[in-house]
Amino acid sequence: MAARLRLVFMGTPDFAVPTMRALLDAGHEFLAVYSQPARPAGRGQRERLSPVHEFAAAHGLPVRTPASLRDAGVQAEFAALRPDVAVVVAYGLILPRPILAAPRLGCINLHASLLPRWRGAAPIQRAIMAGDRETGVAAMQMEAGLDTGPVLLERRLPIGPDTTAGELHDRLAEDGARVMVQALSGLATGRLRPRPQAEEGVTYASKIEKEECRIDWRRGAAELDCMIRGLSPFPGAFAEIGGERIRILLARPVEGHGAPGEVLDGDLTVACGRGALRLLRLQRAGREPLAAAEFLRGFPIRPGQRFD
């Protein structure tokens, strides 16, 4: 490794863990790990540490969990660490200017898109939902704007016709870890220079809202296929039939004609505004996801029924 940096890591979900692991393996010194506070989770609503917090604790790394970074005392504690760099991966809190300015080499964010496309909260889901054929990860020098900073390094990744958000999430997390290690090395040695983002092609990946997940069968089958894959496995596209809400996690566009939402055959082919979808993987509330044939054994759906 060209340089051993003293860093602060800032992240919360499992997407950030491969980058932490790669930076540890590369020999960097972790001064502190910042993660969001424990949250109630599961049926018992017990407080659960974030994946980043759990990984840090398992490796003996000091963890800080402020609810906000706007407090002057929190900012002073951060600055007192005197880090060379802060690495930010899906942290979930806004970094005020005093935090951005404290590290000698700045704050470097790993973002799961090819900037400036899909700035914002849900780039993985939005790329698939929009039918994009390519995405990637970018190591970006952070500034006050939302994902507007110059890019140090990026890696491109194709989106296949069957790719789900869950699969893409895992691939980008691993690719992103390698990108960040290379970006820090290049930044420390001066071999990498940040390049400004293009002014054209800016799009925003807004947070996924609950009502967006309801399937409108009047839309075309190809468009709904992208939507379903972009929301799979979480939060999951859904429709209702027989008085029950069903999450649809995987489908395939096929030929078929009928009233939108109508079940056309015993293989769970459902008519759309244009074409039809064959439903491949479904889930009832509180149950495990199942392949269509197994699902139908426990929840029969017959031709002529309608999904709402």
Backbone hydrogen bonds, N-H to C=O, Kabsch-Sander energy under -0.5 kcal/mol:
donor,donor_aa,acceptor,acceptor_aa,energy
5,L,3,A,-0.7
7,L,5,L,-0.7
7,L,29,E,-3.2
8,V,85,V,-1.9
9,F,32,A,-2.2
10,M,87,V,-3.1
11,G,34,Y,-2.3
12,T,89,V,-0.8
12,T,90,A,-0.7
16,A,13,P,-1.6
17,V,14,D,-0.9
20,M,16,A,-1.7
21,R,17,V,-2.6
22,A,18,P,-2.3
23,L,19,T,-2.3
24,L,20,M,-2.2
25,D,21,R,-2.5
26,A,22,A,-1.7
27,G,24,L,-1.5
28,H,23,L,-1.9
29,E,5,L,-2.4
30,F,28,H,-0.6
31,L,7,L,-3.0
31,L,29,E,-0.8
32,A,7,L,-0.8
33,V,62,P,-2.4
34,Y,9,F,-3.4
35,S,64,R,-2.2
39,R,48,R,-1.7
41,A,46,R,-1.9
45,Q,42,G,-1.1
46,R,41,A,-1.1
48,R,39,R,-2.7
52,V,12,T,-1.9
54,E,50,S,-2.6
55,F,51,P,-2.3
56,A,52,V,-2.7
57,A,53,H,-2.7
58,A,54,E,-2.1
59,H,55,F,-1.1
59,H,56,A,-0.7
60,G,57,A,-1.4
61,L,56,A,-2.8
64,R,33,V,-3.0
75,Q,71,D,-2.2
76,A,72,A,-2.2
77,E,73,G,-2.1
78,F,74,V,-2.0
79,A,75,Q,-2.5
80,A,76,A,-2.0
81,L,77,E,-0.6
81,L,78,F,-1.3
82,R,79,A,-1.5
84,D,6,R,-3.0
85,V,6,R,-1.3
86,A,106,G,-1.9
87,V,8,V,-2.8
88,V,86,A,-0.5
88,V,108,I,-3.1
89,V,10,M,-2.8
89,V,87,V,-0.5
99,I,96,P,-0.8
100,L,96,P,-2.2
101,A,97,R,-2.2
102,A,98,P,-0.7
102,A,99,I,-0.7
104,R,83,P,-2.0
105,L,84,D,-3.9
106,G,103,P,-0.9
108,I,86,A,-3.2
109,N,107,C,-0.5
109,N,140,M,-3.1
110,L,88,V,-2.4
111,H,109,N,-0.7
111,H,138,A,-2.9
113,S,111,H,-1.5
115,L,113,S,-1.1
117,R,114,L,-1.7
119,R,116,P,-0.7
119,R,203,T,-2.6
121,A,205,A,-0.6
122,A,205,A,-2.3
126,R,122,A,-2.3
127,A,123,P,-1.9
128,I,124,I,-1.5
129,M,125,Q,-2.7
130,A,126,R,-1.9
131,G,128,I,-1.6
132,D,127,A,-2.3
135,T,157,L,-2.9
137,V,155,R,-2.0
138,A,111,H,-2.6
139,A,153,L,-3.2
140,M,109,N,-3.1
140,M,138,A,-0.7
141,Q,150,P,-2.9
142,M,107,C,-3.1
142,M,140,M,-0.6
147,D,145,G,-1.0
148,T,145,G,-0.5
151,V,195,R,-2.7
152,L,139,A,-3.2
153,L,139,A,-1.3
155,R,137,V,-2.3
157,L,135,T,-2.9
159,I,133,R,-2.4
160,G,158,P,-0.6
163,T,160,G,-1.1
165,A,229,R,-2.6
165,A,232,S,-0.6
166,G,232,S,-2.1
168,L,164,T,-2.5
169,H,165,A,-2.7
170,D,166,G,-1.7
171,R,167,E,-1.9
172,L,168,L,-2.8
173,A,169,H,-2.1
174,E,170,D,-1.7
175,D,171,R,-2.5
176,G,172,L,-3.0
177,A,173,A,-1.4
178,R,174,E,-1.4
179,V,175,D,-2.2
180,M,176,G,-2.5
181,V,177,A,-2.0
182,Q,178,R,-2.1
183,A,179,V,-2.7
184,L,180,M,-2.6
185,S,181,V,-1.8
186,G,182,Q,-2.5
187,L,183,A,-2.5
188,A,184,L,-2.6
189,T,185,S,-1.7
190,G,186,G,-0.7
191,R,186,G,-1.1
192,L,186,G,-2.0
195,R,151,V,-2.5
203,T,116,P,-1.5
205,A,119,R,-4.2
206,S,204,Y,-1.2
212,E,209,E,-0.9
213,C,209,E,-0.5
213,C,210,K,-1.6
214,R,211,E,-1.2
215,I,238,F,-2.8
217,W,215,I,-0.8
219,R,216,D,-2.1
221,A,274,R,-2.8
224,L,220,G,-2.3
225,D,221,A,-2.3
226,C,222,A,-1.7
227,M,223,E,-1.9
228,I,224,L,-2.9
229,R,225,D,-2.4
230,G,226,C,-2.3
231,L,227,M,-1.2
231,L,228,I,-0.5
232,S,229,R,-1.0
236,G,231,L,-2.1
237,A,248,I,-0.7
238,F,213,C,-2.9
239,A,246,I,-2.2
241,I,244,E,-2.3
244,E,241,I,-1.7
246,I,239,A,-3.4
247,R,283,Q,-2.9
248,I,237,A,-2.8
249,L,247,R,-0.6
249,L,281,R,-2.5
250,L,281,R,-1.3
252,R,278,R,-1.6
254,V,276,A,-2.8
261,G,271,A,-3.1
262,E,259,A,-2.7
263,V,305,Q,-3.0
264,L,262,E,-0.5
264,L,269,T,-3.7
265,D,269,T,-0.6
268,L,265,D,-1.0
270,V,268,L,-0.6
270,V,277,L,-3.5
271,A,262,E,-2.6
272,C,275,G,-2.6
273,G,217,W,-1.0
273,G,219,R,-2.0
274,R,219,R,-0.6
276,A,254,V,-1.9
277,L,270,V,-2.7
278,R,252,R,-2.8
279,L,268,L,-2.7
279,L,277,L,-0.7
280,L,250,L,-2.8
281,R,250,L,-1.8
282,L,290,L,-2.6
283,Q,247,R,-2.1
285,A,245,R,-0.7
287,R,284,R,-2.1
290,L,282,L,-3.1
292,A,280,L,-1.9
295,F,291,A,-2.7
296,L,292,A,-2.5
297,R,293,A,-0.9
298,G,294,E,-0.9
298,G,295,F,-0.8
299,F,295,F,-1.5
304,G,263,V,-2.9
305,Q,302,R,-2.1
307,F,261,G,-3.2
308,D,240,E,-3.3
